[in-house]
Every structure is written in C-alpha cells, then in structure tokens.
C-alpha cells in the first residue's frame, strides 16, 4: 500500500478529483481517502511515482508517508 498526505485536499470535490486522477493512471487501484486526516491510501499499484505525479497534475501537493 502507498500512502500520501495531501494537505491541500479540503473538501469532497478534492476527494473526487484526487480519486479520478489516480483511477486515470491506475484503473485497477483500490483507493481509500480520509479527508479529516488528509490521507490517501492506494493499493494495487506497482509504481508510486506515477500515482504521485497524477495527484500533482490534478493540482494537489502529495507527500509520501512511510
């Protein structure tokens, strides 16, 4: 599982945009978003860099969590 902190994700629209961005590059991904914690968890994706770049291109600033 890959985890990101996305501090500029602040509303339901943001959750939808981040989810759509990840699904665009990794349709097989299982995505879990916790808006209160500003956390995005992605499973089933071999390349975390691709996911991170997709979130950035959607206009957000993800940082990978250990």
C-alpha positions as CSV (number, residue, x, y, z in Angstrom):
1,X,0.0,0.0,0.0
2,X,1.1,3.5,-0.8
3,X,0.1,6.4,1.5
4,X,0.1,10.1,0.7
5,X,-0.6,13.1,2.9
6,X,-2.4,15.7,0.7
7,X,-2.8,18.8,2.9
8,X,-4.4,20.9,0.2
9,X,-7.3,18.3,-0.2
10,X,-10.0,20.1,1.8
11,X,-13.5,19.0,0.5
12,X,-15.5,16.4,-1.2
13,X,-14.7,17.9,-4.6
14,X,-11.0,17.5,-3.9
15,X,-11.5,13.8,-2.9
16,X,-13.3,13.2,-6.2
17,X,-10.5,15.0,-8.2
18,X,-7.8,13.0,-6.5
19,X,-9.6,9.7,-6.9
20,X,-10.3,10.4,-10.6
21,X,-6.7,11.3,-11.2
22,X,-5.4,8.1,-9.6
23,X,-8.0,6.0,-11.5
24,X,-6.9,7.6,-14.8
25,X,-3.4,6.3,-14.4
26,X,-4.2,3.1,-12.5
27,X,-7.8,1.9,-13.2
28,X,-7.1,-1.3,-11.1
29,X,-6.2,0.7,-8.0
30,X,-8.1,0.5,-4.7
31,X,-8.3,4.0,-3.2
32,X,-9.2,5.0,0.3
33,X,-9.4,8.6,1.3
34,X,-9.7,10.1,4.8
35,X,-10.5,13.7,4.3
36,X,-10.2,14.5,8.0
37,X,-6.6,13.2,8.1
38,X,-5.9,14.4,4.5
39,X,-4.7,10.9,3.8
40,X,-4.9,9.0,0.5
41,X,-4.1,5.2,0.5
42,X,-3.7,3.4,-2.7
43,X,-3.4,-0.4,-3.2
44,X,-2.7,-2.5,-6.2
45,X,-0.4,-0.1,-8.0
46,X,3.3,-1.0,-8.7
47,X,4.6,2.5,-9.3
48,X,4.1,5.1,-6.6
49,X,5.8,7.8,-8.6
50,X,3.1,7.5,-11.3
51,X,0.3,7.9,-8.7
52,X,2.1,10.8,-7.0
53,X,2.5,12.6,-10.4
54,X,-1.1,12.1,-11.2
55,X,-2.2,13.7,-8.0
56,X,0.2,16.6,-8.6
57,X,-1.2,17.1,-12.2
58,X,-4.7,17.3,-10.6
59,X,-3.5,20.3,-8.7
60,X,-2.6,18.9,-5.3
61,X,0.6,18.5,-3.3
62,X,1.0,15.0,-2.1
63,X,3.8,13.8,0.2
64,X,4.5,10.2,0.6
65,X,4.1,8.7,4.0
66,X,6.1,5.8,5.3
